[in-house]
């Protein structure tokens, strides 16, 4: 994030999409800065959407797909922080969503806000963040990671299957 808030299209809100790992590594401190200065911005609409799955998920999936290694809990699992409550604690607006059915209205609330918002979305760490169109080698590595004893293999298989089926059968579950 960059302060003060200057944007190339000043009449639109700024939206940042971040994972919980990145949020813990860098952006929580930046929210404190936003809380200090947002009242001086010409347009205070800032939405930080945090995907909270308690995992360094991109790395977890890269290890599975690229190296064929199962998830290593000791290095991948991160603390469950309530980012929406943290936002409220420092004077920003916090919105928490843990149901896909509530996501649309949560975005409407965030976009209508007259102050910066942290939109925390609870997500499933076993749904691949990678596209379902992977190479044969990546598919082999993924299978190898599961065969080595990935700690959440049944959830991983369900999440991957759901993602693939949704591309084949749009609108079906």
C-alpha positions, 0 to 999 in steps of 0.5 A: 500500500502507498500513502498518501492515497493518490490514484490515477482514477480519483473518483473510484475506490482503491481495492486491495486483494491480499492473503492473510500471510501477506497481511500478517507480514506487511499490511497490518502496519500499513492499516495503522498508517491508513487509520492515521491519515484517511480523513485527509484524503480527498476520497477515503474509499479504500477496501482491503479484502483479506482472504483468511485461510490460516495458511501461506496458501500460495506456497503450500500449493506451489510445493504440492504442484511444483515439487510434489511435496505435501503441506508442511504444517510447521511452516505453512500454518499461520495464526488466525487473526481477526482482520475485521476486528483489528480494523475496528480496533484502529478506527476503520470499518471491519466486515467479516464474511464466512458464507458465500451467500453473504459475500455480495452484500458485504461488497455492497457495504464495503463499496458504500462506506465513507471510510476505509474498510477491511473486508475479511473473507474466510476461505477454504485452504484446501481449494486450489488457488491455482488454475485447474489447467495444469501440466501433466508434470504438475498433476503428477507432482500434485498426486505425489504430494498426496501420496506422501501423506499431505495432512489434509488430503481428503479436503484437498481432493474435494476442493480440487474436484469441486474447482474442476467440476465448476469449470466443466459444469458452470453453475452446478455443484 
